């Protein structure tokens, strides 16, 4: 049986074979602990980490390589950014502003911080999933210490006005964090030009390995220090203890290097493909609704609401031909409508009738994908 076409790249991506080749020596040949700097094996591992850190810092527009702190992924990075910043700057205030469409890694962490005394304001978004800057500014209080707004949404692909939010936060002396798990490797990012103070990312979202990620922590104008949330050997400038995942770090750096190099051409190709799929489906079923911003969005993401067709039913119907998801695939199984889709105005029924297609490097036949979807939808609409 032919393998189904993979259309869930927002959930995870396959490791690029060039990335794998770069990683392989660090499993069995260069296997030292990067913290064991007194001997050659450790020094070699440390050199590999330093080189990777420099590459990642350059790819994100950092001033210094030391601004990159390695973690297990964006979930841990979000936890470190939010909890670490709140505990560090608690004496200056307790108010945090975020949005209603954040990933659970942010929303659940903010919910936890309420138990530590945090006051949380979750801003609404418009029908496209965009935060209003005036609403954000009006929400700022004298005790606001942190603003956290995701770069690009994992369900509907909408990209926020990150540079403008960063400029506003900087003018008010407020720390600005962005969960950029969906954006790094897919959108051009320069943390200093965008006035970002903290930025979370995960390698497996841009063709790197799972289990490795990082956080940018600004060191200049202003210098940001985070309170650690894990304790041990004081690794990563005391912000994240634990033996470094050298193969993962090397792979993540290579993955970002490749992704940034191919970004412009790949974005154009995938935007054309998602537009074609959407057009073909709406030509056959005019009641299909596109979700997210029509222009300011990830080029490889496509969220569609299909009236009278349950998303789970369509996924099951086409499981031998296509692999895609109903809304977000980043949480445990919950029989509840997506909070993101509800936030942009969809009803419960519409939320359960929404699919997410995440295209990627292996996606070639947009016409064929559209044809498969048309047949599957048509069978369920009868």
C-alpha positions in Angstrom: 0.0 0.0 0.0 1.3 3.5 -0.9 2.2 5.7 2.1 -0.3 8.5 2.8 0.8 12.0 1.9 2.0 13.7 5.0 0.2 17.0 5.7 0.9 17.6 9.4 4.1 19.6 9.3 2.8 22.1 11.9 2.8 19.2 14.4 6.3 18.0 13.5 8.6 17.6 10.5 10.8 14.8 9.4 14.5 15.2 10.1 16.3 16.4 7.0 18.8 13.7 5.9 21.6 16.4 5.7 20.8 17.2 9.3 21.0 13.5 10.3 24.4 13.2 8.6 25.7 16.2 10.5 24.4 14.6 13.8 25.7 11.1 13.4 29.3 11.5 14.5 28.2 13.0 17.8 26.5 9.7 18.9 29.4 7.3 18.7 32.5 9.2 17.8 32.4 12.6 19.5 30.5 11.5 22.5 32.1 13.5 25.4 30.2 15.6 27.8 30.4 19.2 26.8 30.9 20.2 30.4 33.9 17.9 30.8 36.4 20.4 29.5 39.5 19.0 31.2 40.0 16.3 28.6 40.0 16.0 24.8 36.6 14.2 24.5 34.8 16.9 26.4 36.6 19.7 24.6 35.5 18.3 21.3 31.9 18.2 22.4 32.2 21.7 23.8 33.6 23.0 20.5 30.7 21.5 18.6 28.2 23.1 21.0 29.9 26.5 20.7 29.9 26.3 16.9 26.2 25.4 16.8 25.3 28.1 19.3 27.1 30.7 17.1 25.2 29.5 14.0 21.9 29.6 15.7 22.6 33.0 17.1 23.5 34.3 13.7 20.4 32.8 12.2 18.1 34.6 14.7 19.9 38.0 14.6 21.4 37.7 18.1 24.2 40.0 19.3 26.1 37.2 21.0 26.0 33.4 20.8 25.6 33.3 24.6 22.1 34.7 24.2 21.0 31.2 23.0 20.0 28.9 25.9 19.4 25.2 25.0 16.3 23.4 26.3 14.4 20.3 25.4 12.0 22.2 23.2 9.6 25.1 23.0 7.4 23.9 25.8 10.3 24.0 28.2 11.4 27.3 26.8 8.0 28.8 27.3 7.9 27.6 30.9 11.4 29.0 31.5 10.6 32.4 29.9 7.3 32.9 31.7 8.1 31.4 35.1 11.7 32.6 35.1 10.8 36.2 34.1 7.9 36.4 36.6 10.0 35.2 39.5 13.0 37.3 38.5 11.0 40.6 38.2 8.2 39.9 40.7 9.4 42.8 42.8 8.5 45.2 40.0 5.0 43.9 39.4 2.8 40.9 38.9 0.8 41.6 35.7 1.3 39.6 32.6 -0.4 40.2 29.2 -0.9 37.4 26.7 -3.6 36.3 24.2 -6.5 34.0 24.0 -5.0 32.0 21.1 -1.7 31.0 22.7 -0.4 27.4 22.7 -1.3 25.4 25.8 2.4 25.5 26.7 1.9 29.2 27.4 -1.7 29.2 28.6 -1.2 26.4 31.1 2.0 28.0 32.4 0.1 31.3 32.9 -2.6 29.5 34.7 0.0 28.0 37.0 1.6 31.4 37.6 -1.7 32.6 39.0 -1.0 30.3 42.0 2.2 32.3 42.5 0.3 35.6 42.6 0.4 36.6 38.9 -2.5 38.6 37.4 -3.1 37.5 33.9 -4.8 39.4 31.1 -5.7 37.4 27.9 -6.4 39.7 25.0 -9.0 38.8 22.4 -8.2 38.6 18.7 -10.1 39.7 15.6 -11.7 37.3 13.1 -8.4 36.7 11.5 -6.7 35.9 14.8 -4.7 39.2 15.0 -4.1 41.1 18.2 -5.1 44.8 18.2 -2.3 47.0 19.2 -4.5 49.7 20.8 -6.2 47.0 22.9 -2.8 45.7 23.9 -1.6 49.2 24.9 -4.8 49.9 26.9 -4.3 46.6 28.8 -0.9 47.8 30.1 -0.8 48.7 33.8 1.9 50.2 36.0 2.7 46.8 37.3 2.8 45.0 34.0 6.2 43.2 33.8 5.7 40.8 30.8 3.9 40.6 27.4 3.8 37.2 25.7 2.4 36.9 22.2 3.0 34.0 19.9 4.8 34.8 16.6 2.6 32.6 14.4 -0.4 30.5 15.4 -0.1 26.7 15.2 -3.7 26.1 14.1 -4.6 29.0 11.7 -1.2 30.2 10.7 -1.8 33.9 11.5 1.4 35.9 12.0 1.2 38.7 14.6 2.6 42.2 14.2 5.6 41.1 16.3 7.9 44.1 15.6 5.1 46.6 16.5 4.3 44.7 19.7 8.0 44.6 20.6 8.4 48.4 19.9 5.4 49.1 22.2 6.7 46.8 25.0 10.2 48.5 24.7 8.7 52.0 24.9 7.0 51.0 28.2 10.0 49.1 29.7 8.1 45.8 29.6 9.8 42.4 28.7 8.4 40.9 25.5 8.4 37.2 25.0 7.2 35.4 21.8 6.6 31.7 21.3 8.1 31.3 17.9 7.9 27.5 17.6 5.9 27.7 14.4 7.9 30.6 12.9 11.6 29.8 13.4 12.9 28.3 10.1 9.8 29.5 8.2 9.8 33.2 8.7 12.7 35.7 8.7 13.5 36.6 12.3 15.8 39.2 13.7 15.3 39.4 17.4 17.0 42.8 17.8 15.3 44.5 14.9 11.9 43.1 16.2 12.6 44.3 19.8 12.1 40.8 21.2 13.5 40.0 24.6 12.7 36.3 24.9 12.0 33.9 22.0 11.2 30.2 22.2 11.8 27.6 19.5 11.9 23.8 18.8 14.1 22.1 16.3 11.5 19.5 15.2 9.3 22.2 13.7 12.0 23.0 11.0 13.3 19.6 10.0 15.6 19.1 13.0 15.4 16.4 15.7 12.8 16.1 18.4 13.8 16.8 22.1 15.9 19.8 21.5 15.0 23.5 21.4 16.1 26.8 22.8 15.3 30.2 24.0 16.9 33.6 23.1 17.5 35.6 26.2 18.5 39.2 25.4 21.8 40.4 26.9 21.8 44.0 25.6 19.5 47.0 26.1 18.2 45.5 28.4 20.1 42.7 29.9 17.6 40.0 30.8 18.2 37.4 33.4 15.8 34.6 34.2 15.3 32.7 37.4 16.0 29.0 36.8 13.1 26.5 37.0 15.4 23.4 37.1 18.4 22.9 39.3 21.6 20.9 39.1 25.0 21.7 37.6 24.3 25.3 36.7 24.6 24.7 33.0 23.6 27.4 30.4 24.6 30.3 32.6 22.7 28.9 35.4 19.4 29.1 33.6 19.0 25.5 32.6 20.9 22.7 34.3 21.4 19.4 32.7 23.9 17.6 30.4 23.7 19.1 26.9 22.2 17.1 24.1 25.2 17.5 21.7 23.8 15.6 18.7 20.5 17.4 19.0 22.2 20.8 19.3 24.4 20.2 16.3 21.3 19.0 14.3 19.2 22.0 15.3 21.9 24.4 14.1 22.2 22.6 10.8 18.4 22.5 10.4 18.1 26.2 10.9 21.0 26.9 8.5 19.3 24.9 5.8 15.8 26.3 6.5 16.9 29.9 6.4 18.8 29.3 3.1 15.7 27.8 1.4 13.1 29.9 3.2 12.1 32.4 0.5 11.7 29.9 -2.3 10.0 27.3 -0.1 7.5 29.8 1.3 6.6 31.0 -2.2 6.1 27.4 -3.4 4.0 26.3 -0.4 1.9 29.5 -0.4 1.0 28.8 -4.0 0.2 25.2 -3.1 -2.1 26.1 -0.2 -3.8 28.7 -2.3 -4.5 26.2 -5.0 -5.9 23.6 -2.6 -8.2 26.2 -1.1 -9.3 27.4 -4.5 -10.1 23.9 -5.8 -12.0 22.9 -2.7 -14.1 26.2 -2.7 -14.8 25.8 -6.4 -16.5 22.4 -5.6 -17.8 23.3 -2.2 -18.4 27.1 -2.0 -19.5 26.9 1.6 -16.0 25.9 2.8 -14.5 28.7 4.9 -10.8 29.7 5.1 -9.6 30.5 8.6 -6.7 32.9 9.5 -5.3 36.0 7.9 -5.3 35.9 4.1 -1.9 37.5 3.7 -0.1 37.7 7.1 0.1 33.9 7.6 2.4 31.0 7.4 2.6 29.9 3.8 2.5 26.2 4.5 -0.6 26.3 6.8 -4.2 25.9 5.7 -7.1 25.9 8.1 -10.5 25.1 6.6 -14.0 24.7 8.0 -16.2 22.3 6.1 -19.9 22.6 6.9 -21.7 19.3 7.6 -18.5 17.3 7.6 -16.9 16.3 10.9 -13.1 16.7 10.8 -12.4 13.5 12.6 -14.7 11.6 10.1 -12.8 13.1 7.2 -9.4 12.2 8.7 -10.6 8.6 9.2 -12.1 8.5 5.7 -8.8 9.5 4.1 -6.3 8.0 6.5 -4.8 5.7 3.8 -4.3 8.6 1.4 -3.6 11.7 3.5 -2.3 12.4 7.0 -3.6 15.7 8.5 -5.2 17.0 11.7 -8.3 18.5 13.2 -7.1 21.8 14.6 -4.1 21.4 16.8 -2.2 18.1 17.3 -0.1 19.4 20.2 -2.3 18.4 23.1 -3.7 15.3 24.7 -7.0 14.0 23.4 -9.8 16.3 24.5 -13.4 16.3 23.4 -13.6 20.0 23.3 -13.6 22.7 20.6 -10.4 24.4 19.8 -9.9 27.5 21.9 -8.2 29.2 18.9 -11.2 28.6 16.6 -13.6 29.8 19.3 -11.5 32.9 19.8 -11.9 33.9 16.1 -15.7 33.5 16.3 -16.4 29.9 15.2 -19.2 28.0 16.9 -18.6 24.6 18.6 -20.0 22.8 15.5 -17.8 24.8 13.1 -14.7 24.1 15.3 -15.4 20.4 15.1 -15.8 20.7 11.3 -12.3 22.3 10.8 -9.2 20.7 9.4 -5.6 21.8 9.4 -3.3 21.0 6.5 0.4 21.6 7.1 2.4 21.3 3.9 6.1 20.8 3.8 9.2 20.0 1.7 7.8 16.7 0.6 4.5 18.2 -0.6 4.5 18.2 -4.4 1.1 17.4 -5.9 -1.2 20.1 -4.7 -3.8 19.3 -7.4 -3.7 15.6 -6.4 -4.2 16.5 -2.8 -7.1 18.7 -3.6 -8.7 16.0 -5.7 -8.4 13.5 -2.8 -10.0 15.9 -0.4 -12.8 16.7 -2.9 -13.7 13.1 -3.2 -13.5 12.5 0.6 -15.6 15.5 1.4 -18.1 14.7 -1.3 -18.6 11.2 0.2 -19.3 12.5 3.7 -21.6 15.3 2.5 -24.0 12.9 0.8 
